[in-house]
Amino acid sequence: MSNQRFSPEFKDEAVRQIVDRGYSVAEVSERLGVSAHSLYKWVKAVKPDKTDGQAAALIEALCEQRGGYHWVSHGWLETRRA
């Protein structure tokens, strides 16, 4: 296991090669001499997690289903006026 440190600029460029330019993690790993594990961690750190979007969609659907309520950090809050 290596304790080699990489600059933020190096990490950004490596991630750009994968995310923006479409190179595979294996290609970038081999070309730059960085472990695939590190690259996956760097990419995950900058890409939004799909589960966040899925959770937001679920909450939105529940809000519509409950009609007049919306979710706040501590529970459902009524938004319609009687």
Backbone as ProteinMPNN parsed JSONL, in Angstrom:
{"seq_chain_A": "MSNQRFSPEFKDEAVRQIVDRGYSVAEVSERLGVSAHSLYKWVKAVKPDKTDGQAAALIEALCEQRGGYHWVSHGWLETRRA", "coords_chain_A": {"N_chain_A": [[0.858, -1.173, 0.0], [0.59, 2.184, -0.838], [1.65, 5.361, 0.388], [1.46, 7.585, -1.065], [0.79, 10.953, -1.869], [-1.53, 13.0, -3.588], [-1.961, 15.99, -5.421], [-4.705, 18.355, -5.18], [-5.268, 19.392, -7.721], [-4.237, 17.44, -9.439], [-5.911, 15.298, -8.779], [-8.389, 16.377, -9.583], [-8.007, 16.57, -12.361], [-7.663, 13.866, -13.022], [-10.189, 12.846, -12.347], [-11.758, 14.323, -14.127], [-10.956, 13.176, -16.539], [-12.235, 10.74, -16.404], [-14.99, 11.313, -15.865], [-15.772, 13.499, -17.571], [-14.446, 13.098, -20.02], [-14.773, 10.458, -20.638], [-13.05, 8.263, -20.307], [-12.128, 5.015, -19.104], [-11.974, 3.854, -15.685], [-9.965, 1.987, -15.333], [-8.241, 2.555, -17.51], [-7.349, 5.186, -16.898], [-6.218, 4.727, -14.415], [-4.055, 3.025, -15.03], [-2.591, 4.656, -16.81], [-1.965, 6.946, -15.259], [-0.83, 5.888, -13.013], [-2.209, 5.447, -10.644], [-4.137, 3.933, -8.104], [-7.055, 2.019, -8.883], [-8.956, 1.974, -6.904], [-8.498, 4.379, -5.488], [-9.169, 6.2, -7.517], [-11.915, 5.627, -7.882], [-12.874, 6.491, -5.382], [-12.275, 9.247, -5.559], [-13.876, 10.024, -7.706], [-16.412, 9.427, -6.69], [-16.527, 11.299, -4.674], [-16.992, 13.688, -5.985], [-19.186, 13.333, -7.632], [-22.724, 13.469, -7.55], [-24.59, 11.336, -5.461], [-26.679, 8.76, -6.602], [-28.678, 7.866, -4.938], [-29.426, 10.06, -3.447], [-30.967, 11.616, -5.213], [-33.02, 9.814, -5.699], [-34.141, 9.617, -3.161], [-35.079, 12.236, -2.825], [-37.018, 12.323, -4.834], [-38.805, 10.407, -3.866], [-39.639, 11.618, -1.469], [-40.89, 13.878, -2.521], [-43.001, 12.666, -3.923], [-44.399, 11.533, -1.783], [-45.162, 13.872, -0.49], [-46.963, 14.971, -2.339], [-48.851, 12.962, -2.257], [-49.804, 13.17, 0.348], [-51.079, 15.574, 0.263], [-51.062, 18.885, 0.802], [-49.196, 18.803, 2.811], [-45.752, 19.017, 3.683], [-42.392, 17.763, 3.794], [-40.215, 18.38, 6.442], [-37.154, 18.753, 8.29], [-37.742, 17.534, 10.741], [-40.174, 16.243, 10.5], [-43.549, 15.858, 9.128], [-45.124, 18.75, 7.852], [-47.916, 20.804, 7.937], [-49.111, 22.627, 5.195], [-51.257, 23.777, 4.024], [-54.01, 26.008, 4.422], [-56.745, 26.019, 6.628]], "CA_chain_A": [[0.0, 0.0, 0.0], [1.398, 3.385, -0.97], [1.195, 6.553, 1.09], [1.665, 8.703, -1.984], [-0.24, 11.998, -1.832], [-1.746, 13.662, -4.869], [-2.486, 17.35, -5.268], [-6.097, 18.498, -5.61], [-5.292, 19.613, -9.171], [-4.024, 16.133, -10.057], [-7.144, 14.53, -8.58], [-9.423, 16.97, -10.441], [-7.752, 16.182, -13.755], [-7.938, 12.433, -13.141], [-11.652, 12.69, -12.321], [-12.262, 14.872, -15.403], [-10.716, 12.19, -17.6], [-13.242, 9.681, -16.274], [-16.355, 11.839, -15.888], [-16.042, 14.362, -18.72], [-13.87, 12.62, -21.286], [-15.258, 9.109, -20.897], [-12.071, 7.196, -20.152], [-12.471, 4.087, -18.023], [-11.136, 3.943, -14.492], [-8.781, 1.155, -15.58], [-7.329, 3.295, -18.392], [-6.764, 6.307, -16.168], [-5.398, 4.131, -13.365], [-2.806, 2.555, -15.636], [-1.859, 5.771, -17.416], [-1.476, 7.884, -14.257], [-0.177, 5.191, -11.913], [-3.035, 5.618, -9.448], [-4.975, 2.743, -7.929], [-8.458, 2.158, -9.276], [-9.692, 2.269, -5.677], [-8.393, 5.825, -5.255], [-9.954, 6.898, -8.539], [-13.338, 5.483, -7.562], [-13.157, 7.378, -4.252], [-12.241, 10.632, -6.026], [-15.062, 10.249, -8.538], [-17.575, 9.42, -5.804], [-16.51, 12.534, -3.889], [-17.461, 14.833, -6.77], [-20.453, 13.04, -8.304], [-23.833, 13.269, -6.62], [-25.025, 9.958, -5.287], [-28.013, 8.528, -7.169], [-29.665, 7.655, -3.884], [-29.93, 11.368, -3.032], [-32.036, 11.968, -6.14], [-34.123, 8.886, -5.472], [-34.771, 10.001, -1.901], [-35.816, 13.477, -3.065], [-38.203, 11.976, -5.622], [-39.72, 9.709, -2.972], [-40.217, 12.609, -0.561], [-41.817, 14.693, -3.312], [-44.195, 11.859, -4.182], [-45.137, 11.436, -0.528], [-45.763, 15.183, -0.239], [-48.146, 15.065, -3.199], [-49.813, 11.979, -1.769], [-50.363, 13.651, 1.604], [-51.846, 16.768, -0.046], [-51.029, 19.98, 1.751], [-48.124, 18.631, 3.78], [-44.427, 18.816, 3.113], [-41.435, 17.204, 4.743], [-39.151, 19.207, 7.003], [-36.161, 17.879, 8.926], [-38.255, 16.829, 11.92], [-41.432, 15.551, 10.238], [-44.486, 16.438, 8.16], [-45.63, 20.063, 8.236], [-49.088, 21.158, 7.148], [-48.884, 23.88, 4.506], [-52.533, 24.367, 3.575], [-54.774, 26.734, 5.449], [-58.105, 25.497, 6.756]], "C_chain_A": [[0.901, 1.232, 0.0], [0.789, 4.536, -0.174], [1.377, 7.787, 0.223], [0.483, 9.669, -1.919], [-0.315, 12.656, -3.199], [-2.37, 15.024, -4.624], [-3.951, 17.386, -5.689], [-6.218, 18.697, -7.125], [-5.128, 18.298, -9.93], [-5.297, 15.298, -9.972], [-8.255, 15.051, -9.491], [-9.247, 16.542, -11.889], [-8.037, 14.702, -13.972], [-9.441, 12.177, -13.199], [-12.249, 13.204, -13.63], [-12.081, 13.878, -16.545], [-11.768, 11.089, -17.583], [-14.648, 10.229, -16.528], [-16.658, 12.589, -17.178], [-15.58, 13.776, -20.045], [-14.192, 11.168, -21.596], [-14.231, 7.995, -20.832], [-12.501, 6.284, -19.007], [-11.52, 4.298, -16.849], [-9.854, 3.141, -14.703], [-7.763, 1.879, -16.46], [-6.598, 4.4, -17.644], [-5.833, 5.787, -15.071], [-4.04, 3.718, -13.912], [-1.957, 3.721, -16.144], [-1.235, 6.687, -16.362], [-0.758, 7.211, -13.078], [-0.883, 5.375, -10.582], [-3.907, 4.378, -9.317], [-6.408, 3.039, -8.364], [-9.306, 2.517, -8.058], [-9.671, 3.769, -5.382], [-9.237, 6.598, -6.253], [-11.445, 6.799, -8.254], [-13.727, 6.391, -6.397], [-13.209, 8.834, -4.691], [-13.479, 10.963, -6.844], [-16.3, 10.326, -7.652], [-17.674, 10.723, -5.01], [-17.067, 13.726, -4.661], [-18.791, 14.596, -7.476], [-21.559, 12.88, -7.278], [-24.251, 11.806, -6.612], [-26.44, 9.799, -5.837], [-29.067, 8.373, -6.079], [-30.216, 8.977, -3.368], [-31.096, 11.794, -3.916], [-33.253, 11.082, -5.947], [-34.864, 9.245, -4.189], [-35.6, 11.269, -2.082], [-37.102, 13.198, -3.846], [-39.246, 11.28, -4.753], [-40.405, 10.694, -2.023], [-41.225, 13.48, -1.298], [-43.115, 13.939, -3.585], [-45.041, 11.724, -2.917], [-45.832, 12.758, -0.198], [-47.036, 15.353, -1.061], [-49.245, 14.154, -2.682], [-50.505, 12.472, -0.495], [-51.144, 14.948, 1.426], [-51.826, 17.837, 1.027], [-49.982, 19.857, 2.834], [-46.798, 18.587, 3.029], [-43.461, 18.403, 4.212], [-40.435, 18.268, 5.167], [-38.268, 18.275, 7.819], [-36.708, 17.066, 10.093], [-39.603, 16.15, 11.692], [-42.298, 16.282, 9.229], [-45.045, 17.745, 8.71], [-46.8, 20.406, 7.326], [-48.855, 22.528, 6.523], [-50.183, 24.532, 4.036], [-53.239, 25.026, 4.746], [-56.204, 26.2, 5.454], [-59.141, 26.595, 6.561]], "O_chain_A": [[1.867, 1.3, 0.761], [-0.432, 4.663, -0.077], [1.441, 8.907, 0.731], [-0.675, 9.251, -1.915], [0.696, 12.844, -3.876], [-3.203, 15.19, -3.733], [-4.392, 16.542, -6.469], [-7.171, 18.217, -7.738], [-5.795, 18.068, -10.939], [-5.714, 14.674, -10.948], [-8.979, 14.264, -10.102], [-10.215, 16.192, -12.564], [-8.597, 14.325, -15.002], [-9.907, 11.379, -14.012], [-13.156, 12.579, -14.18], [-12.946, 13.753, -17.412], [-12.144, 10.568, -18.633], [-15.403, 9.665, -17.319], [-17.685, 12.344, -17.811], [-16.243, 13.938, -21.069], [-13.915, 10.694, -22.698], [-14.515, 6.878, -21.266], [-13.156, 6.723, -18.061], [-10.425, 4.84, -16.996], [-8.777, 3.573, -14.294], [-6.563, 1.826, -16.193], [-5.378, 4.533, -17.745], [-4.77, 6.362, -14.837], [-3.003, 4.026, -13.324], [-0.746, 3.757, -15.927], [-0.111, 7.155, -16.536], [-0.152, 7.888, -12.248], [-0.249, 5.451, -9.53], [-4.366, 3.833, -10.322], [-6.9, 4.16, -8.229], [-10.266, 3.28, -8.17], [-10.705, 4.358, -5.065], [-9.939, 7.539, -5.884], [-12.163, 7.792, -8.373], [-14.797, 6.999, -6.42], [-14.083, 9.581, -4.252], [-14.061, 12.038, -6.702], [-17.146, 11.2, -7.845], [-18.772, 11.192, -4.711], [-17.562, 14.676, -4.055], [-19.456, 15.551, -7.878], [-21.365, 12.232, -6.25], [-24.257, 11.139, -7.647], [-27.306, 10.627, -5.558], [-30.23, 8.718, -6.288], [-31.353, 9.025, -2.897], [-32.107, 12.284, -3.412], [-34.389, 11.551, -6.022], [-36.093, 9.181, -4.146], [-36.706, 11.365, -1.549], [-38.15, 13.773, -3.55], [-40.441, 11.537, -4.893], [-41.613, 10.609, -1.802], [-42.291, 13.788, -0.765], [-44.201, 14.51, -3.489], [-46.268, 11.796, -2.981], [-46.953, 12.766, 0.31], [-48.057, 15.818, -0.554], [-50.42, 14.522, -2.668], [-51.69, 12.201, -0.298], [-51.814, 15.384, 2.363], [-52.501, 17.709, 2.049], [-49.889, 20.728, 3.699], [-46.741, 18.167, 1.873], [-43.685, 18.659, 5.395], [-39.877, 18.972, 4.327], [-38.619, 17.111, 8.013], [-36.172, 16.0, 10.398], [-40.13, 15.533, 12.618], [-41.843, 17.208, 8.558], [-45.395, 17.835, 9.886], [-46.697, 20.313, 6.102], [-48.457, 23.473, 7.205], [-50.196, 25.714, 3.689], [-53.073, 24.636, 5.902], [-56.792, 25.962, 4.399], [-60.341, 26.331, 6.636]]}, "name": "protein", "num_of_chains": 1, "seq": "MSNQRFSPEFKDEAVRQIVDRGYSVAEVSERLGVSAHSLYKWVKAVKPDKTDGQAAALIEALCEQRGGYHWVSHGWLETRRA"}
